[in-house]
Amino acid sequence: MNALLLLMMLGADTPLSAVLIEGEGWRKSDEKEIHLSGSPYQSRKLAGGGYGVFRGGEKPLAVAPAGETWGATAVSPGRGKLVVAVPSHHHLWVFRINADGSLDARERCYTLRREKPGRGGSNVGEMAFDTRGRLWVAMPEGVQFFDEDMRFSGQLSRPTREPVTSVWFEGNTLYIECGKEVWMRKVNATGAN
């Protein structure tokens, strides 16, 4: 049995190199439209202060701990979990999505890599899942990639010095917004819708 197959069977991290296509890099896209999260869950500021996660309606399904801001959201391919960005920290919250759409079992997961020492929060932009449950997170200096087990597996560098604010898929093409431009590259992954 080859060593890579054995490591995969033992639950080893999925390296970023496993999803990259040799010779494929960022190229400017003619696409002008930015695709923001298609998540039915949105985080927003509460009337009395603080942040909550909503799915339509005016009653929050979850409320952020005091002093914490919440940002982008992403729903896993099986619709079983919701990931919420915490721009003020270097982790993401994960909630279980119940059959009725309610949220519970909040847990800190997905430890983001600090891009610069001493810098404040993570400044997460948008997030996107692929069909295998791997998470792609737009960060100012690139796209952080996490495997199916929520482990950091690497970061794709940005094509220009402008910050990366959005990430999304169209089939097996990964798109990012970097500054005011849209960039794309083919990957060995397919976006989850």
C-alpha positions, 0 to 999 in steps of 0.5 A, spaced: 500 500 500 502 506 498 504 511 503 500 517 501 494 512 501 495 509 508 496 516 511 489 518 508 486 512 511 489 514 518 486 521 517 492 525 516 491 532 514 489 533 507 495 537 504 493 544 500 498 541 494 492 535 494 487 540 491 492 544 487 493 543 480 500 543 477 502 549 473 495 552 474 495 559 478 491 565 479 489 569 472 485 575 472 477 573 471 473 577 466 467 576 471 465 582 475 460 580 479 462 578 486 459 572 489 457 573 497 455 567 501 449 563 499 448 561 506 441 562 509 444 564 515 447 571 516 450 575 522 448 582 524 449 587 529 443 586 534 439 592 536 441 592 543 448 591 542 452 585 540 452 580 534 447 575 533 446 569 527 439 570 524 435 566 518 430 571 516 426 573 522 428 578 527 429 573 533 437 571 533 438 563 533 445 565 537 448 570 540 455 572 540 459 572 547 460 579 550 465 583 546 465 579 540 463 581 533 461 576 528 462 576 520 461 571 514 457 565 515 458 558 511 454 552 511 457 545 510 455 541 504 450 536 508 447 542 511 449 539 518 453 545 520 454 552 520 461 556 521 461 563 523 467 568 522 470 571 528 473 577 525 476 579 532 479 573 534 483 567 530 478 562 530 471 560 527 465 558 531 461 552 529 454 550 530 450 544 529 444 545 524 438 542 527 432 539 522 428 545 524 434 550 522 435 552 529 442 552 532 446 549 538 452 545 540 457 552 539 464 550 539 470 554 537 474 550 531 478 552 525 484 555 528 486 561 523 493 562 522 495 569 524 498 573 518 502 578 521 505 578 529 501 582 533 496 584 529 489 584 532 483 580 529 483 575 523 479 580 518 476 574 515 472 576 509 467 570 506 468 563 506 466 557 502 465 549 502 467 544 497 463 538 496 468 534 501 467 539 507 473 542 506 473 550 508 476 555 504 477 562 508 478 569 505 483 572 509 487 579 507 493 576 505 490 569 501 486 564 502 486 559 508 484 552 507 482 547 512 481 539 511 474 535 512 477 535 520 477 542 520 485 542 520 489 548 517 492 545 511 495 551 508 494 558 505 494 560 497 497 567 497 494 572 493 495 574 486 496 582 488 498 586 494 491 588 495 487 584 500 483 578 499 475 579 501 471 574 498 472 567 496 467 562 492 466 556 487 463 555 480 464 548 479 472 546 480 474 554 479 476 557 485 474 565 485 477 571 489 476 578 490 483 581 491 482 589 491 477 591 486 479 585 481 476 578 481 481 572 480 480 565 478 484 558 478 482 551 477 483 546 483 482 539 484 475 541 488 468 542 487 464 548 490 458 546 494 452 549 493 
